[in-house]
Amino acid sequence: MYPAIDPTAAFSNKVFSGKVVLITGASRGIGLETAVFFARAGASLSLVARKQETLDESKAKILKVAPTTKVLTLPVDVKDSAEAAKAVVSTVEHFGKLNVLIANAGRTTKFGNGKLIGIS
């Protein structure tokens, strides 16, 4: 890893301490890895995904590497804009603010022979 993208300083200096980050699609992939980064850098997290079970698994993974992280989990399907808005409101009510929003939720659709034909 070259110095310009090395996150070590962000982690050791807790550069996101006192910040609240809401991440959609936080139960796996890029969303989960983004959550781990922000947790290691000191942020409090609001994790959004469709299933509470996968959110609980994500929270456990995060707390394994950043045990003092404050984590709120919200089972929400962000395709419903009213529910997505409630996730933002719930985050602010719980933490008192929201500093960063990572809009990462997405879903692929595969049909027939398994080839990707659309992203929603």
N, CA, C and O atoms as a GROMACS GRO file, in nm:
protein
  480
    1MET      N    1   0.084  -0.117   0.000
    1MET     CA    2   0.000   0.000   0.000
    1MET      C    3   0.089   0.124   0.000
    1MET      O    4   0.186   0.132   0.076
    2TYR      N    5   0.056   0.219  -0.084
    2TYR     CA    6   0.138   0.339  -0.087
    2TYR      C    7   0.083   0.443   0.012
    2TYR      O    8  -0.036   0.440   0.044
    3PRO      N    9   0.166   0.532   0.061
    3PRO     CA   10   0.132   0.622   0.172
    3PRO      C   11   0.007   0.707   0.151
    3PRO      O   12  -0.065   0.735   0.248
    4ALA      N   13  -0.021   0.749   0.031
    4ALA     CA   14  -0.135   0.837   0.008
    4ALA      C   15  -0.269   0.773   0.043
    4ALA      O   16  -0.365   0.844   0.074
    5ILE      N   17  -0.277   0.640   0.039
    5ILE     CA   18  -0.404   0.574   0.072
    5ILE      C   19  -0.396   0.486   0.196
    5ILE      O   20  -0.491   0.415   0.227
    6ASP      N   21  -0.286   0.490   0.266
    6ASP     CA   22  -0.269   0.411   0.388
    6ASP      C   23  -0.359   0.467   0.498
    6ASP      O   24  -0.342   0.583   0.537
    7PRO      N   25  -0.454   0.388   0.549
    7PRO     CA   26  -0.547   0.438   0.650
    7PRO      C   27  -0.492   0.436   0.794
    7PRO      O   28  -0.564   0.475   0.886
    8THR      N   29  -0.371   0.393   0.813
    8THR     CA   30  -0.315   0.378   0.948
    8THR      C   31  -0.327   0.506   1.030
    8THR      O   32  -0.366   0.500   1.147
    9ALA      N   33  -0.294   0.619   0.972
    9ALA     CA   34  -0.303   0.746   1.046
    9ALA      C   35  -0.447   0.778   1.084
    9ALA      O   36  -0.473   0.829   1.193
   10ALA      N   37  -0.541   0.750   0.995
   10ALA     CA   38  -0.683   0.774   1.026
   10ALA      C   39  -0.727   0.688   1.144
   10ALA      O   40  -0.804   0.733   1.229
   11PHE      N   41  -0.678   0.565   1.148
   11PHE     CA   42  -0.714   0.475   1.258
   11PHE      C   43  -0.647   0.518   1.389
   11PHE      O   44  -0.714   0.529   1.491
   12SER      N   45  -0.518   0.542   1.386
   12SER     CA   46  -0.446   0.574   1.510
   12SER      C   47  -0.485   0.711   1.565
   12SER      O   48  -0.484   0.731   1.687
   13ASN      N   49  -0.519   0.805   1.479
   13ASN     CA   50  -0.559   0.940   1.524
   13ASN      C   51  -0.710   0.954   1.544
   13ASN      O   52  -0.758   1.059   1.586
   14LYS      N   53  -0.784   0.847   1.514
   14LYS     CA   54  -0.931   0.849   1.529
   14LYS      C   55  -0.991   0.976   1.467
   14LYS      O   56  -1.063   1.051   1.533
   15VAL      N   57  -0.959   0.998   1.340
   15VAL     CA   58  -0.995   1.122   1.273
   15VAL      C   59  -1.146   1.143   1.259
   15VAL      O   60  -1.190   1.255   1.230
   16PHE      N   61  -1.226   1.037   1.278
   16PHE     CA   62  -1.371   1.052   1.272
   16PHE      C   63  -1.436   1.046   1.410
   16PHE      O   64  -1.557   1.028   1.422
   17SER      N   65  -1.355   1.061   1.514
   17SER     CA   66  -1.408   1.064   1.650
   17SER      C   67  -1.508   1.178   1.663
   17SER      O   68  -1.481   1.291   1.621
   18GLY      N   69  -1.623   1.149   1.722
   18GLY     CA   70  -1.727   1.250   1.739
   18GLY      C   71  -1.816   1.266   1.617
   18GLY      O   72  -1.909   1.347   1.620
   19LYS      N   73  -1.789   1.192   1.511
   19LYS     CA   74  -1.870   1.198   1.389
   19LYS      C   75  -1.966   1.080   1.383
   19LYS      O   76  -1.938   0.973   1.437
   20VAL      N   77  -2.080   1.102   1.317
   20VAL     CA   78  -2.180   0.997   1.298
   20VAL      C   79  -2.192   0.970   1.149
   20VAL      O   80  -2.210   1.061   1.069
   21VAL      N   81  -2.181   0.842   1.113
   21VAL     CA   82  -2.186   0.800   0.973
   21VAL      C   83  -2.301   0.702   0.953
   21VAL      O   84  -2.308   0.601   1.022
   22LEU      N   85  -2.390   0.732   0.860
   22LEU     CA   86  -2.499   0.643   0.822
   22LEU      C   87  -2.459   0.577   0.691
   22LEU      O   88  -2.423   0.645   0.594
   23ILE      N   89  -2.467   0.443   0.687
   23ILE     CA   90  -2.427   0.368   0.568
   23ILE      C   91  -2.541   0.275   0.527
   23ILE      O   92  -2.584   0.190   0.605
   24THR      N   93  -2.591   0.293   0.405
   24THR     CA   94  -2.690   0.199   0.351
   24THR      C   95  -2.616   0.083   0.285
   24THR      O   96  -2.501   0.097   0.242
   25GLY      N   97  -2.684  -0.030   0.276
   25GLY     CA   98  -2.617  -0.148   0.220
   25GLY      C   99  -2.502  -0.193   0.307
   25GLY      O  100  -2.401  -0.240   0.256
   26ALA      N  101  -2.518  -0.179   0.438
   26ALA     CA  102  -2.407  -0.200   0.532
   26ALA      C  103  -2.390  -0.345   0.576
   26ALA      O  104  -2.305  -0.372   0.661
   27SER      N  105  -2.466  -0.437   0.522
   27SER     CA  106  -2.458  -0.574   0.572
   27SER      C  107  -2.353  -0.661   0.504
   27SER      O  108  -2.325  -0.771   0.550
   28ARG      N  109  -2.293  -0.612   0.394
   28ARG     CA  110  -2.189  -0.691   0.328
   28ARG      C  111  -2.114  -0.606   0.226
   28ARG      O  112  -2.150  -0.491   0.200
   29GLY      N  113  -2.011  -0.664   0.170
   29GLY     CA  114  -1.938  -0.600   0.061
   29GLY      C  115  -1.882  -0.463   0.095
   29GLY      O  116  -1.829  -0.441   0.204
   30ILE      N  117  -1.894  -0.372  -0.001
   30ILE     CA  118  -1.840  -0.238   0.015
   30ILE      C  119  -1.900  -0.167   0.136
   30ILE      O  120  -1.828  -0.097   0.208
   31GLY      N  121  -2.028  -0.184   0.160
   31GLY     CA  122  -2.092  -0.119   0.274
   31GLY      C  123  -2.033  -0.162   0.407
   31GLY      O  124  -2.006  -0.078   0.493
   32LEU      N  125  -2.013  -0.292   0.424
   32LEU     CA  126  -1.955  -0.343   0.548
   32LEU      C  127  -1.811  -0.297   0.563
   32LEU      O  128  -1.770  -0.254   0.671
   33GLU      N  129  -1.733  -0.305   0.457
   33GLU     CA  130  -1.593  -0.262   0.465
   33GLU      C  131  -1.583  -0.112   0.493
   33GLU      O  132  -1.493  -0.068   0.565
   34THR      N  133  -1.674  -0.034   0.438
   34THR     CA  134  -1.677   0.110   0.467
   34THR      C  135  -1.708   0.133   0.614
   34THR      O  136  -1.647   0.219   0.678
   35ALA      N  137  -1.803   0.057   0.667
   35ALA     CA  138  -1.838   0.069   0.808
   35ALA      C  139  -1.719   0.035   0.898
   35ALA      O  140  -1.694   0.103   0.997
   36VAL      N  141  -1.647  -0.070   0.863
   36VAL     CA  142  -1.529  -0.109   0.941
   36VAL      C  143  -1.426   0.003   0.940
   36VAL      O  144  -1.368   0.036   1.043
   37PHE      N  145  -1.402   0.062   0.823
   37PHE     CA  146  -1.306   0.173   0.814
   37PHE      C  147  -1.347   0.287   0.907
   37PHE      O  148  -1.266   0.332   0.988
   38PHE      N  149  -1.472   0.333   0.896
   38PHE     CA  150  -1.515   0.446   0.979
   38PHE      C  151  -1.513   0.411   1.128
   38PHE      O  152  -1.480   0.496   1.210
   39ALA      N  153  -1.547   0.288   1.163
   39ALA     CA  154  -1.541   0.246   1.303
   39ALA      C  155  -1.398   0.252   1.355
   39ALA      O  156  -1.372   0.303   1.464
   40ARG      N  157  -1.304   0.198   1.277
   40ARG     CA  158  -1.163   0.200   1.318
   40ARG      C  159  -1.109   0.342   1.326
   40ARG      O  160  -1.013   0.368   1.399
   41ALA      N  161  -1.171   0.434   1.251
   41ALA     CA  162  -1.129   0.574   1.254
   41ALA      C  163  -1.206   0.655   1.360
   41ALA      O  164  -1.192   0.777   1.366
   42GLY      N  165  -1.286   0.587   1.443
   42GLY     CA  166  -1.348   0.651   1.558
   42GLY      C  167  -1.492   0.696   1.544
   42GLY      O  168  -1.547   0.752   1.639
   43ALA      N  169  -1.557   0.673   1.431
   43ALA     CA  170  -1.694   0.720   1.411
   43ALA      C  171  -1.796   0.634   1.484
   43ALA      O  172  -1.770   0.517   1.514
   44SER      N  173  -1.911   0.693   1.512
   44SER     CA  174  -2.030   0.618   1.553
   44SER      C  175  -2.103   0.583   1.425
   44SER      O  176  -2.100   0.660   1.328
   45LEU      N  177  -2.170   0.467   1.423
   45LEU     CA  178  -2.229   0.419   1.299
   45LEU      C  179  -2.378   0.394   1.308
   45LEU      O  180  -2.429   0.347   1.410
   46SER      N  181  -2.448   0.427   1.201
   46SER     CA  182  -2.586   0.388   1.181
   46SER      C  183  -2.585   0.300   1.057
   46SER      O  184  -2.562   0.347   0.945
   47LEU      N  185  -2.612   0.171   1.078
   47LEU     CA  186  -2.606   0.073   0.969
   47LEU      C  187  -2.745   0.043   0.918
   47LEU      O  188  -2.835   0.012   0.996
   48VAL      N  189  -2.764   0.052   0.787
   48VAL     CA  190  -2.894   0.028   0.725
   48VAL      C  191  -2.881  -0.085   0.623
   48VAL      O  192  -2.792  -0.083   0.537
   49ALA      N  193  -2.970  -0.183   0.634
   49ALA     CA  194  -2.983  -0.292   0.538
   49ALA      C  195  -3.123  -0.349   0.555
   49ALA      O  196  -3.195  -0.310   0.647
   50ARG      N  197  -3.163  -0.441   0.468
   50ARG     CA  198  -3.301  -0.491   0.474
   50ARG      C  199  -3.328  -0.587   0.588
   50ARG      O  200  -3.442  -0.593   0.636
   51LYS      N  201  -3.229  -0.663   0.633
   51LYS     CA  202  -3.255  -0.768   0.731
   51LYS      C  203  -3.180  -0.744   0.862
   51LYS      O  204  -3.060  -0.718   0.862
   52GLN      N  205  -3.252  -0.754   0.973
   52GLN     CA  206  -3.192  -0.735   1.104
   52GLN      C  207  -3.084  -0.840   1.130
   52GLN      O  208  -2.981  -0.810   1.191
   53GLU      N  209  -3.106  -0.961   1.084
   53GLU     CA  210  -3.009  -1.069   1.106
   53GLU      C  211  -2.873  -1.034   1.045
   53GLU      O  212  -2.770  -1.052   1.110
   54THR      N  213  -2.871  -0.985   0.923
   54THR     CA  214  -2.743  -0.951   0.861
   54THR      C  215  -2.682  -0.826   0.923
   54THR      O  216  -2.560  -0.812   0.929
   55LEU      N  217  -2.766  -0.735   0.970
   55LEU     CA  218  -2.716  -0.617   1.041
   55LEU      C  219  -2.648  -0.659   1.171
   55LEU      O  220  -2.543  -0.606   1.207
   56ASP      N  221  -2.709  -0.754   1.242
   56ASP     CA  222  -2.649  -0.804   1.366
   56ASP      C  223  -2.512  -0.868   1.340
   56ASP      O  224  -2.419  -0.851   1.419
   57GLU      N  225  -2.502  -0.942   1.230
   57GLU     CA  226  -2.374  -1.004   1.194
   57GLU      C  227  -2.270  -0.896   1.161
   57GLU      O  228  -2.154  -0.907   1.201
   58SER      N  229  -2.313  -0.794   1.089
   58SER     CA  230  -2.221  -0.684   1.055
   58SER      C  231  -2.175  -0.612   1.181
   58SER      O  232  -2.056  -0.581   1.196
   59LYS      N  233  -2.267  -0.585   1.271
   59LYS     CA  234  -2.232  -0.517   1.396
   59LYS      C  235  -2.130  -0.599   1.474
   59LYS      O  236  -2.034  -0.544   1.528
   60ALA      N  237  -2.150  -0.730   1.480
   60ALA     CA  238  -2.056  -0.816   1.552
   60ALA      C  239  -1.916  -0.810   1.489
   60ALA      O  240  -1.816  -0.805   1.561
   61LYS      N  241  -1.909  -0.810   1.356
   61LYS     CA  242  -1.780  -0.801   1.288
   61LYS      C  243  -1.711  -0.668   1.318
   61LYS      O  244  -1.590  -0.663   1.340
   62ILE      N  245  -1.788  -0.562   1.318
   62ILE     CA  246  -1.733  -0.429   1.346
   62ILE      C  247  -1.681  -0.421   1.488
   62ILE      O  248  -1.570  -0.372   1.513
   63LEU      N  249  -1.761  -0.470   1.583
   63LEU     CA  250  -1.721  -0.462   1.723
   63LEU      C  251  -1.601  -0.552   1.755
   63LEU      O  252  -1.531  -0.530   1.854
   64LYS      N  253  -1.578  -0.652   1.671
   64LYS     CA  254  -1.461  -0.737   1.689
   64LYS      C  255  -1.332  -0.658   1.663
   64LYS      O  256  -1.231  -0.680   1.730
   65VAL      N  257  -1.334  -0.567   1.566
   65VAL     CA  258  -1.214  -0.490   1.532
   65VAL      C  259  -1.212  -0.351   1.596
   65VAL      O  260  -1.106  -0.290   1.608
   66ALA      N  261  -1.329  -0.302   1.636
   66ALA     CA  262  -1.340  -0.169   1.699
   66ALA      C  263  -1.444  -0.177   1.810
   66ALA      O  264  -1.556  -0.128   1.795
   67PRO      N  265  -1.406  -0.239   1.923
   67PRO     CA  266  -1.502  -0.274   2.028
   67PRO      C  267  -1.573  -0.158   2.096
   67PRO      O  268  -1.678  -0.180   2.156
   68THR      N  269  -1.521  -0.037   2.089
   68THR     CA  270  -1.587   0.075   2.157
   68THR      C  271  -1.681   0.153   2.066
   68THR      O  272  -1.739   0.254   2.107
   69THR      N  273  -1.697   0.107   1.943
   69THR     CA  274  -1.781   0.177   1.846
   69THR      C  275  -1.928   0.174   1.888
   69THR      O  276  -1.979   0.069   1.929
   70LYS      N  277  -1.993   0.288   1.879
   70LYS     CA  278  -2.137   0.295   1.901
   70LYS      C  279  -2.204   0.264   1.768
   70LYS      O  280  -2.179   0.329   1.667
   71VAL      N  281  -2.292   0.161   1.770
   71VAL     CA  282  -2.354   0.114   1.646
   71VAL      C  283  -2.505   0.105   1.662
   71VAL      O  284  -2.555   0.039   1.754
   72LEU      N  285  -2.576   0.172   1.573
   72LEU     CA  286  -2.722   0.162   1.564
   72LEU      C  287  -2.752   0.082   1.438
   72LEU      O  288  -2.695   0.110   1.332
   73THR      N  289  -2.841  -0.017   1.447
   73THR     CA  290  -2.880  -0.093   1.328
   73THR      C  291  -3.026  -0.064   1.296
   73THR      O  292  -3.112  -0.060   1.385
   74LEU      N  293  -3.053  -0.044   1.167
   74LEU     CA  294  -3.188  -0.010   1.122
   74LEU      C  295  -3.225  -0.097   1.002
   74LEU      O  296  -3.172  -0.078   0.893
   75PRO      N  297  -3.317  -0.193   1.023
   75PRO     CA  298  -3.360  -0.275   0.910
   75PRO      C  299  -3.460  -0.197   0.823
   75PRO      O  300  -3.575  -0.178   0.861
   76VAL      N  301  -3.412  -0.152   0.708
   76VAL     CA  302  -3.490  -0.066   0.620
   76VAL      C  303  -3.462  -0.105   0.476
   76VAL      O  304  -3.348  -0.132   0.440
   77ASP      N  305  -3.566  -0.108   0.394
   77ASP     CA  306  -3.548  -0.121   0.250
   77ASP      C  307  -3.551   0.019   0.193
   77ASP      O  308  -3.657   0.082   0.188
   78VAL      N  309  -3.438   0.069   0.150
   78VAL     CA  310  -3.428   0.209   0.108
   78VAL      C  311  -3.499   0.238  -0.024
   78VAL      O  312  -3.505   0.353  -0.067
   79LYS      N  313  -3.553   0.136  -0.089
   79LYS     CA  314  -3.637   0.162  -0.206
   79LYS      C  315  -3.764   0.235  -0.166
   79LYS      O  316  -3.827   0.301  -0.249
   80ASP      N  317  -3.802   0.224  -0.040
   80ASP     CA  318  -3.917   0.297   0.015
   80ASP      C  319  -3.863   0.429   0.071
   80ASP      O  320  -3.802   0.431   0.178
   81SER      N  321  -3.887   0.538   0.000
   81SER     CA  322  -3.827   0.666   0.039
   81SER      C  323  -3.873   0.714   0.176
   81SER      O  324  -3.797   0.780   0.246
   82ALA      N  325  -3.995   0.682   0.215
   82ALA     CA  326  -4.042   0.721   0.349
   82ALA      C  327  -3.964   0.647   0.457
   82ALA      O  328  -3.928   0.705   0.559
   83GLU      N  329  -3.937   0.519   0.434
   83GLU     CA  330  -3.858   0.441   0.529
   83GLU      C  331  -3.714   0.490   0.534
   83GLU      O  332  -3.653   0.496   0.641
   84ALA      N  333  -3.660   0.525   0.419
   84ALA     CA  334  -3.523   0.578   0.415
   84ALA      C  335  -3.515   0.709   0.494
   84ALA      O  336  -3.418   0.731   0.567
   85ALA      N  337  -3.614   0.793   0.479
   85ALA     CA  338  -3.617   0.920   0.554
   85ALA      C  339  -3.625   0.893   0.704
   85ALA      O  340  -3.562   0.962   0.784
   86LYS      N  341  -3.703   0.791   0.743
   86LYS     CA  342  -3.713   0.755   0.885
   86LYS      C  343  -3.578   0.708   0.939
   86LYS      O  344  -3.546   0.731   1.056
   87ALA      N  345  -3.498   0.641   0.855
   87ALA     CA  346  -3.365   0.596   0.899
   87ALA      C  347  -3.277   0.715   0.933
   87ALA      O  348  -3.201   0.712   1.030
   88VAL      N  349  -3.286   0.820   0.852
   88VAL     CA  350  -3.209   0.942   0.880
   88VAL      C  351  -3.257   1.005   1.010
   88VAL      O  352  -3.177   1.042   1.095
   89VAL      N  353  -3.389   1.016   1.026
   89VAL     CA  354  -3.445   1.075   1.147
   89VAL      C  355  -3.407   0.992   1.270
   89VAL      O  356  -3.369   1.048   1.373
   90SER      N  357  -3.415   0.861   1.259
   90SER     CA  358  -3.379   0.773   1.371
   90SER      C  359  -3.232   0.789   1.409
   90SER      O  360  -3.198   0.788   1.527
   91THR      N  361  -3.147   0.805   1.310
   91THR     CA  362  -3.005   0.826   1.336
   91THR      C  363  -2.982   0.955   1.414
   91THR      O  364  -2.910   0.956   1.513
   92VAL      N  365  -3.045   1.062   1.368
   92VAL     CA  366  -3.028   1.192   1.436
   92VAL      C  367  -3.088   1.187   1.576
   92VAL      O  368  -3.030   1.242   1.670
   93GLU      N  369  -3.202   1.122   1.592
   93GLU     CA  370  -3.262   1.110   1.726
   93GLU      C  371  -3.170   1.031   1.819
   93GLU      O  372  -3.157   1.066   1.936
   94HIS      N  373  -3.108   0.926   1.768
   94HIS     CA  374  -3.024   0.840   1.851
   94HIS      C  375  -2.891   0.905   1.887
   94HIS      O  376  -2.849   0.901   2.003
   95PHE      N  377  -2.824   0.964   1.788
   95PHE     CA  378  -2.690   1.018   1.809
   95PHE      C  379  -2.686   1.170   1.826
   95PHE      O  380  -2.586   1.225   1.872
   96GLY      N  381  -2.795   1.238   1.791
   96GLY     CA  382  -2.798   1.383   1.803
   96GLY      C  383  -2.750   1.459   1.681
   96GLY      O  384  -2.756   1.582   1.676
   97LYS      N  385  -2.703   1.384   1.580
   97LYS     CA  386  -2.654   1.448   1.458
   97LYS      C  387  -2.626   1.342   1.353
   97LYS      O  388  -2.632   1.222   1.380
   98LEU      N  389  -2.594   1.390   1.233
   98LEU     CA  390  -2.549   1.304   1.124
   98LEU      C  391  -2.447   1.383   1.045
   98LEU      O  392  -2.477   1.492   0.995
   99ASN      N  393  -2.325   1.330   1.033
   99ASN     CA  394  -2.218   1.400   0.964
   99ASN      C  395  -2.190   1.349   0.823
   99ASN      O  396  -2.157   1.427   0.734
  100VAL      N  397  -2.203   1.217   0.804
  100VAL     CA  398  -2.168   1.157   0.676
  100VAL      C  399  -2.277   1.057   0.638
  100VAL      O  400  -2.321   0.977   0.721
  101LEU      N  401  -2.318   1.061   0.511
  101LEU     CA  402  -2.412   0.963   0.458
  101LEU      C  403  -2.345   0.891   0.342
  101LEU      O  404  -2.301   0.954   0.246
  102ILE      N  405  -2.338   0.759   0.352
  102ILE     CA  406  -2.284   0.676   0.244
  102ILE      C  407  -2.404   0.601   0.183
  102ILE      O  408  -2.456   0.508   0.244
  103ALA      N  409  -2.446   0.643   0.064
  103ALA     CA  410  -2.558   0.581  -0.006
  103ALA      C  411  -2.504   0.466  -0.091
  103ALA      O  412  -2.467   0.486  -0.207
  104ASN      N  413  -2.499   0.347  -0.032
  104ASN     CA  414  -2.434   0.233  -0.094
  104ASN      C  415  -2.530   0.121  -0.132
  104ASN      O  416  -2.489   0.026  -0.198
  105ALA      N  417  -2.656   0.130  -0.094
  105ALA     CA  418  -2.748   0.019  -0.117
  105ALA      C  419  -2.769  -0.003  -0.266
  105ALA      O  420  -2.776   0.091  -0.345
  106GLY      N  421  -2.780  -0.128  -0.303
  106GLY     CA  422  -2.806  -0.164  -0.442
  106GLY      C  423  -2.838  -0.312  -0.451
  106GLY      O  424  -2.810  -0.389  -0.359
  107ARG      N  425  -2.895  -0.349  -0.562
  107ARG     CA  426  -2.931  -0.489  -0.583
  107ARG      C  427  -2.914  -0.524  -0.730
  107ARG      O  428  -2.952  -0.446  -0.817
  108THR      N  429  -2.858  -0.640  -0.756
  108THR     CA  430  -2.848  -0.686  -0.893
  108THR      C  431  -2.957  -0.788  -0.920
  108THR      O  432  -3.007  -0.853  -0.828
  109THR      N  433  -2.992  -0.802  -1.045
  109THR     CA  434  -3.093  -0.899  -1.085
  109THR      C  435  -3.032  -0.994  -1.186
  109THR      O  436  -2.972  -0.952  -1.285
  110LYS      N  437  -3.047  -1.124  -1.161
  110LYS     CA  438  -2.996  -1.225  -1.253
  110LYS      C  439  -3.113  -1.313  -1.296
  110LYS      O  440  -3.197  -1.351  -1.215
  111PHE      N  441  -3.116  -1.344  -1.423
  111PHE     CA  442  -3.223  -1.429  -1.476
  111PHE      C  443  -3.163  -1.540  -1.561
  111PHE      O  444  -3.052  -1.529  -1.613
  112GLY      N  445  -3.238  -1.647  -1.575
  112GLY     CA  446  -3.202  -1.753  -1.668
  112GLY      C  447  -3.065  -1.811  -1.643
  112GLY      O  448  -3.045  -1.883  -1.545
  113ASN      N  449  -2.971  -1.780  -1.730
  113ASN     CA  450  -2.837  -1.839  -1.724
  113ASN      C  451  -2.746  -1.773  -1.622
  113ASN      O  452  -2.627  -1.802  -1.620
  114GLY      N  453  -2.800  -1.684  -1.536
  114GLY     CA  454  -2.722  -1.622  -1.431
  114GLY      C  455  -2.650  -1.496  -1.472
  114GLY      O  456  -2.574  -1.440  -1.393
  115LYS      N  457  -2.671  -1.451  -1.595
  115LYS     CA  458  -2.604  -1.329  -1.639
  115LYS      C  459  -2.672  -1.207  -1.580
  115LYS      O  460  -2.794  -1.202  -1.566
  116LEU      N  461  -2.592  -1.109  -1.545
  116LEU     CA  462  -2.643  -0.985  -1.491
  116LEU      C  463  -2.717  -0.909  -1.599
  116LEU      O  464  -2.663  -0.885  -1.707
  117ILE      N  465  -2.843  -0.870  -1.570
  117ILE     CA  466  -2.918  -0.794  -1.671
  117ILE      C  467  -2.966  -0.660  -1.620
  117ILE      O  468  -3.017  -0.579  -1.698
  118GLY      N  469  -2.950  -0.634  -1.492
  118GLY     CA  470  -2.994  -0.504  -1.443
  118GLY      C  471  -2.951  -0.477  -1.302
  118GLY      O  472  -2.927  -0.570  -1.224
  119ILE      N  473  -2.943  -0.353  -1.269
  119ILE     CA  474  -2.910  -0.310  -1.134
  119ILE      C  475  -3.016  -0.212  -1.090
  119ILE      O  476  -3.052  -0.120  -1.164
  120SER      N  477  -3.067  -0.231  -0.969
  120SER     CA  478  -3.169  -0.138  -0.919
  120SER      C  479  -3.126  -0.080  -0.786
  120SER      O  480  -3.199   0.000  -0.727
   0.00000   0.00000   0.00000
